[in-house]
Amino acid sequence: MPADTVPSSGAPAHAAVICGVGYWLPPHVVTNADLRTRLGTTHEWIHSRTGISSRHVAPPGMATSDLAVEAGARALKSAGDGEVQALVLATTTPDRPCPATAPEVASRLGLTGIAAFDVSAVCTGFLYGLATASGLIAAGLAERVLLIAAETFSTLLDPEDKTTVPIFGDGAGAVVLRRGTSDEPGAIGHVVLGSDGERSDLITVEAGGSRQRSSGRPATPEQAYFRMQGREVFRHAVERMTMAATAAVDAAGWRLDDVDRLITHQANARITSVIASELGIPPERRAQNIEQVGNTAAASLPVLLAQEAADGNLAPGDRVLLAAFGGGLTWGATTVVWPELTSAHGADEQ
Ligand code: UT7
């Protein structure tokens, strides 16, 4: 957990501070019209139920590490000089079950030798990664950490499933965190995290893990695909993200009125809208990119954060509230006062 308490000396506590951001989306775009014939769906259904018009999809042969390297390189460039001592990769779609993808990403970024490992918390992965990276810094194990969230969710989907294919897209976002103090812009606030394993069935891929392998029965093709009970997940997503966001704002000592920018996991435009209404945050303060990007799982928050920075929608001093929800079930939220960055790489380098 990040050190957001004030030590007895009265000096501000050490904290992880954002000093670079970046993102990357595979160039290939699939529109709702492209899915119409294949899935028997319509643009009207997808757009009215989710807010999505198109999504980026990795072509055959492109893996999560490929996206992660692109986003990571942009975040490192945005951060400027300074060595990183650890790379945390949040992903549910690693290149392979073993070993973790992070060491390969680190080596391809010229960082062979640093600590590198994966964190798996589905769509909440970026916030779990943020808490992990903050912990490495607070414990004195790293001065700088590269946190990447990268997903190729398209590789998990049943190509004939109209309830999931239109929703998910591929992408990667990244931040560089440096050791700083809790009172400076960019310091990550208290990270609220939670889980409920009793409802792990709501978002799942049944095959490929030890449960299925130890059964001695080969997996059916259906078990290898991602399944989601959308309607019930919707209800949990609204409830949990609203609760976590409120707790994060309380921990920061803010009022909900103080929030300049609400950045929620882009699962469904209707979910963002309900949460924002419940929190009393007006539409002009809600960031949204779901229309062009869809749900990119763990990558959702950092892609939107980096796009907002690149597009000039985040001014230094803005109070930003981040919230996410995903399979597990897992959820989380945190706050950050937006820092002055030398450059926010992303859109110009797509
Ligand atoms: O990222 C992790 C967190 N994920 C989420 O938070 C996702 C939360 N859930 C959702 O966003 C929504 O539940 C969905 C967008 C996934 C689905 O929307 P919905 O309004 O809950 O629809 P539904 O699943 O209840 O389905 C309603 C109907 C069904 O037909 P019947 O059974 O009423 O005849 C579906 O078969 O809509 C049908 N349907 C579609 N029809 C045309 C489902 N998907 C499609 C489609 N095109 N793409």
Residues whose N, C-alpha, C, O or C-beta is under 5 A from the ligand:
A	BS01	UT7	G40 T41 T42 W45 R49 T50 C123 K162 T163 P166 G230 R231 V233 F234 A237 A267 N268 N295 F325 G326
